Amino acid sequence: TIANTTETSIDIAVREINAAGGINGKKLRVVKFDTAGDPKQAVVAVRKFARDDKALAVIGPFSSSESRVAFPAGERAKIVQIPNASSAPKLADRYSYAFRVTENEGLQFQRVISTLKQLKMPINSVAIMYGSDDVVSKAVGLFIMKPLFAKNGVKLARAPIAFESKAVDVSAQVTQLKGLKIDYVGLAGITPVAVRVLREMRRQGIATPIIGGQIWADPEIVRQFGKMGDGSVFSSWFWYKRDARTLEFTKKFIEENKKRGIEKPFPHHVDASAYDIVYLLKAVMEKEKITGDPDKVVAERTKIRDGLKTIVYNGIIGEICFEKTGDAQLPGYVMTMKDGEWVLLGSHKSLPCK
């Protein structure tokens, strides 16, 4: 799963840092807690890290549902938390110890549309399909895709089509696409859902490509979409072929996952975030001269928080900085699928932080 490979990325970064001498002369020690995706357990984990383990910072929790309840617990404990996958709007802005190395879905989807227009690729008329029983999918479909299409002069050929993400059969909903003269289907759903809808579209003879932000920008679509996904357009905040540094990380990532019995063609953008979070913390700890002394842990946690507010770090993702809201500004890499592989269409630099 994505969470398992997040652990892989963190372990690689920690191993590298410790092999190079650690931070301020001391080795990093990582304590792990499996929440099993349960928000209540995320709160337990934060309290344990802060009280029992005397941790300096927390990498995580993973999801938005966990972050929603863990952030207030971390604020009370005065310990930094940095999720790598939580992307629901306005979760960190009320908390001074909450930061997120993820990118706004709306900004990334606008980058997708802008790239298509810059390349003069046709995007005049679309339809939207969204998972109505999933908070994130519904938000992306109705409150990001729909208004951004309108803002960019892209016509909706019909009202958005809702389907249940958990439904095995989406044939009735897909049938509603038949006969529409559209350039893309805006698909708002996580990877397994996107695969299910796309397969049904192709089964019904609908060859229209799909478009999305980063919600299904998962390396798994290489295998699961295959050539039926050719022409799909989407965005990611990490591109593994960007340069020698990203290719080196990808090689280590694949090799380490194989040792763990995990097959993954290349890192997900949340995997890259996890790796960069460790190095972000290293950079801040070095700048703030963090000692790791248990007697100074409360004060040093606050130094880490304050250091993160002003840092600009060049990671494997690209340039990373944090807004006053605690959310990062990250780059955008707009992709298409061709012959069952990811192909870069355009890239967008990180916006400056305010």
C-alpha positions as a printed Julia matrix, in Angstrom:
354×3 Matrix{Float64}:
   0.0    0.0     0.0
   0.97   3.66   -0.2
   1.41   3.82    3.59
   3.85   0.87    3.5
   6.03   2.55    0.91
   5.94   5.78    2.91
   7.73   3.77    5.6
  10.26   2.63    2.99
  11.07   6.23    2.06
  11.51   7.29    5.68
  13.77   4.33    6.41
  15.97   5.12    3.39
  16.37   8.76    4.47
  17.14   7.88    8.09
  19.7    5.27    7.02
  21.42   7.77    4.74
  21.54  10.49    7.39
  22.88   8.18   10.09
  25.5    6.74    7.72
  26.69  10.31    7.09
  27.09  11.05   10.8
  23.56  11.87   11.89
  22.36  15.32   12.92
  24.61  17.55   14.99
  26.72  14.52   15.8
  23.84  12.32   16.96
  22.09   9.46   15.18
  18.4    9.62   14.36
  16.1    7.18   16.13
  12.68   6.47   14.64
   9.75   5.13   16.66
   6.81   3.78   14.63
   3.11   3.37   15.34
   0.62   1.62   13.05
  -2.71   3.45   13.25
  -4.33   1.13   10.67
  -5.92   4.3     9.27
  -7.99   4.82   12.44
  -8.17   8.52   13.47
  -8.56   7.57   17.13
  -5.31   5.63   16.97
  -3.6    8.62   15.35
  -4.39  10.63   18.49
  -3.03   7.81   20.66
   0.15   7.77   18.55
   0.79  11.51   18.86
   0.29  11.43   22.62
   2.61   8.43   22.94
   5.34  10.04   20.8
   5.15  13.28   22.77
   4.82  11.91   26.29
   6.47   8.49   26.35
   9.03   8.59   23.54
  10.07  12.24   24.03
  10.07  12.61   20.24
  11.2   15.86   18.67
   8.72  15.72   15.77
   6.17  13.43   14.11
   6.17  12.4    10.45
   2.48  11.9     9.86
  -0.29  11.1    10.39
  -0.92   9.83    6.89
  -4.48  10.78    5.94
  -6.72  13.81    6.23
  -9.16  11.99    8.51
  -6.32  11.18   10.91
  -4.83  14.68   10.69
  -8.18  16.27   11.49
  -8.1   14.84   15.03
  -4.34  14.42   15.53
  -3.47  18.08   14.84
  -5.3   19.42   17.91
  -3.68  16.7    20.05
  -0.25  17.7    18.73
  -0.97  21.36   19.4
  -1.76  20.58   23.03
   1.42  18.52   23.31
   3.42  21.21   21.46
   4.96  18.78   18.97
   5.31  19.27   15.21
   3.38  16.92   12.91
   4.07  16.74    9.17
   1.78  14.48    7.09
   2.85  13.49    3.59
  -0.58  12.61    2.17
  -3.24  14.68    3.97
  -4.63  17.13    1.42
  -8.16  18.08    2.55
  -8.49  21.89    2.63
  -7.75  23.98    5.72
  -6.7   21.32    8.2
  -3.4   22.82    9.36
  -4.17  26.54    9.36
  -5.53  26.67   12.94
  -2.49  24.97   14.46
   1.03  26.37   14.83
   2.65  22.91   15.14
   0.92  21.44   12.05
   2.63  21.38    8.64
   1.83  19.39    5.48
   4.11  18.44    2.58
   1.26  18.04    0.13
  -0.13  20.34   -2.57
  -3.53  21.92   -3.01
  -5.7   19.84   -5.35
  -7.25  22.95   -6.89
  -3.89  24.47   -7.77
  -2.71  21.21   -9.32
  -5.87  20.8   -11.39
  -5.56  24.37  -12.65
  -2.01  23.51  -13.71
  -3.39  20.56  -15.69
  -5.88  22.75  -17.56
  -3.28  25.52  -18.13
  -0.8   23.02  -19.56
  -3.36  21.61  -22.0
  -4.26  25.11  -23.16
  -0.58  26.1   -23.52
   0.01  23.02  -25.67
  -3.16  23.82  -27.67
  -4.6   20.42  -26.85
  -8.41  20.41  -27.21
 -10.3   20.92  -23.96
 -13.57  22.54  -24.92
 -16.22  20.24  -23.53
 -16.12  17.73  -20.66
 -18.23  15.63  -18.33
 -17.53  15.03  -14.63
 -17.88  11.76  -12.71
 -17.3   11.75   -8.95
 -17.57   9.43   -5.98
 -20.5   10.77   -3.97
 -19.8    8.73   -0.82
 -16.17   9.83   -0.44
 -15.56  13.3     1.04
 -12.39  14.0    -0.97
 -13.74  12.67   -4.29
 -16.97  14.66   -3.92
 -15.04  17.83   -3.06
 -12.72  17.41   -6.05
 -15.57  16.72   -8.47
 -18.05  19.39   -7.38
 -15.96  22.11   -5.73
 -12.68  21.94   -7.66
 -13.26  20.47  -11.11
 -16.65  22.04  -11.8
 -15.74  25.67  -10.97
 -12.28  25.43  -12.55
 -13.71  24.13  -15.82
 -16.15  27.07  -15.79
 -13.39  29.56  -14.94
 -11.31  28.32  -17.88
 -14.15  28.41  -20.39
 -14.54  24.63  -20.58
 -18.17  23.61  -21.17
 -19.86  20.93  -19.08
 -21.8   18.73  -21.51
 -24.17  17.63  -18.75
 -24.63  17.74  -14.97
 -21.92  15.91  -12.98
 -22.54  12.16  -12.68
 -22.42  10.77   -9.15
 -21.58   7.16   -8.32
 -20.82   5.28   -5.13
 -17.1    4.66   -4.74
 -17.79   1.34   -3.05
 -20.1    0.15   -5.83
 -18.78  -2.74   -7.9
 -21.09  -1.95  -10.83
 -20.86   1.57  -12.3
 -22.3    0.63  -15.7
 -25.47   2.71  -15.3
 -23.47   5.84  -14.51
 -20.97   5.28  -17.32
 -23.82   4.76  -19.81
 -24.74   8.42  -19.23
 -21.53   9.39  -21.04
 -22.66   7.79  -24.29
 -23.38  10.17  -27.12
 -21.65  13.13  -25.46
 -19.26  15.1   -27.67
 -16.54  15.72  -25.09
 -12.76  15.94  -24.97
 -12.31  14.47  -21.48
 -14.12  12.89  -18.57
 -13.13  14.62  -15.35
 -12.81  11.68  -12.98
 -12.77  12.37   -9.23
 -12.0    9.17   -7.37
  -9.06   7.39   -5.79
  -7.0    4.95   -7.85
  -9.08   1.74   -7.48
 -12.23   3.71   -8.28
 -10.66   5.41  -11.3
  -9.57   2.0   -12.6
 -13.08   0.59  -12.18
 -14.73   3.5   -14.01
 -12.16   3.52  -16.81
 -12.56  -0.21  -17.42
 -16.31   0.18  -17.63
 -15.93   3.1   -20.06
 -13.76   0.99  -22.35
 -16.09  -2.02  -22.0
 -18.95   0.16  -23.24
 -16.85   1.42  -26.14
 -16.31   4.93  -24.74
 -12.8    5.9   -25.82
 -12.76   9.4   -24.27
  -9.65   9.99  -22.13
  -9.95  10.91  -18.45
  -8.56  13.97  -16.72
  -7.76  14.52  -13.05
  -5.55  16.38  -10.63
  -3.38  14.3    -8.33
  -6.14  12.19   -6.74
  -5.32   9.11   -8.87
  -1.73  10.04   -9.81
  -0.51   6.71   -8.51
   2.27   4.56  -10.05
  -0.21   1.67   -9.85
  -2.08   3.11  -12.84
   0.85   2.01  -15.03
  -0.18  -1.59  -14.43
  -3.9   -1.16  -13.86
  -4.72   1.37  -16.6
  -2.33  -0.1   -19.14
  -2.95   1.15  -22.68
  -6.63   1.77  -21.99
  -5.44   4.79  -20.02
  -3.56   6.33  -22.96
  -4.41  10.0   -23.3
  -5.25  10.4   -19.59
  -3.97  13.67  -18.14
  -3.21  14.33  -14.47
  -0.71  15.98  -12.14
   1.79  14.95   -9.49
   4.12  16.94   -7.26
   6.97  14.47   -7.94
   8.45  13.27  -11.24
  10.92  10.46  -10.86
  12.67  11.17  -14.18
  13.28  14.84  -13.4
  17.03  14.57  -12.82
  19.86  12.34  -11.58
  18.86  12.88   -7.96
  15.28  11.68   -8.45
  16.45   8.7   -10.5
  18.92   7.74   -7.76
  16.18   7.88   -5.12
  13.87   5.85   -7.36
  16.51   3.14   -7.77
  17.02   2.87   -3.99
  13.27   2.96   -3.42
  12.57   0.1    -5.83
  15.42  -2.02   -4.45
  14.37  -1.52   -0.83
  10.75  -2.33   -1.59
  11.76  -5.57   -3.32
  13.56  -6.62   -0.14
  10.27  -6.05    1.68
   8.21  -8.0    -0.85
   6.66  -4.88   -2.37
   6.54  -4.34   -6.14
   6.18  -0.73   -7.22
   7.35   0.72  -10.56
   8.46   4.08   -9.09
   7.67   6.3    -6.08
   4.29   7.87   -5.5
   4.47  11.6    -4.8
   3.6   10.91   -1.15
   6.61   8.56   -0.99
   8.81  11.43   -2.18
   7.22  13.72    0.41
   8.06  11.29    3.21
  11.71  11.2     2.13
  11.91  14.99    1.89
  10.22  15.47    5.28
  13.07  13.62    6.98
  15.62  15.85    5.24
  13.55  18.96    5.98
  13.68  18.09    9.67
  17.42  17.46    9.39
  17.98  20.91    7.82
  15.91  22.64   10.52
  17.54  20.72   13.36
  21.0   21.61   12.11
  20.08  25.27   11.69
  18.48  25.46   15.14
  21.31  23.42   16.76
  18.93  20.82   18.17
  20.67  18.56   20.7
  18.04  15.87   21.31
  18.6   16.27   25.07
  15.44  14.93   26.8
  15.61  17.79   29.31
  15.37  20.31   26.45
  12.76  18.49   24.37
   9.91  20.97   24.95
  11.97  24.0    23.95
  13.59  22.18   21.03
  10.24  21.11   19.6
   9.28  24.78   19.47
  12.58  25.65   17.78
  11.8   23.04   15.11
   8.34  24.56   14.62
   9.76  28.06   14.25
  12.5   26.87   11.89
   9.99  25.18    9.58
   8.09  28.45    9.17
  10.99  30.1     7.33
  12.81  27.23    5.64
  13.13  26.93    1.87
  14.41  23.47    1.02
  15.36  21.99   -2.34
  14.32  18.34   -2.14
  13.75  15.51   -4.58
  10.28  16.97   -5.09
  11.67  20.4    -5.91
  11.59  23.59   -3.88
   9.58  23.3    -0.67
   8.46  26.08    1.67
   5.53  26.55    4.04
   2.72  29.09    3.97
   1.46  30.7     7.18
  -1.33  28.1     7.01
   1.22  25.32    7.51
   0.69  23.96    4.01
   3.64  23.6     1.66
   4.08  25.1    -1.76
   5.24  22.36   -4.13
   5.83  22.09   -7.87
   3.43  20.49  -10.31
   4.3   17.95  -13.0
   1.55  17.45  -15.57
   1.52  13.97  -17.06
  -0.22  12.0   -19.75
  -0.3    8.26  -20.38
   1.2    6.96  -23.63
   1.7    3.28  -24.45
   0.92   2.5   -20.81
   3.66   4.79  -19.44
   3.79   8.23  -17.82
   4.98  11.02  -20.11
   5.69  14.57  -18.92
   3.58  17.25  -20.63
   4.68  20.26  -18.61
   6.04  21.39  -15.27
   5.23  24.25  -12.91
   7.6   25.63  -10.27
   6.58  25.95   -6.63
   4.86  29.22   -5.86
   6.64  31.53   -3.4
   5.42  31.2     0.17
   3.63  34.05    1.94
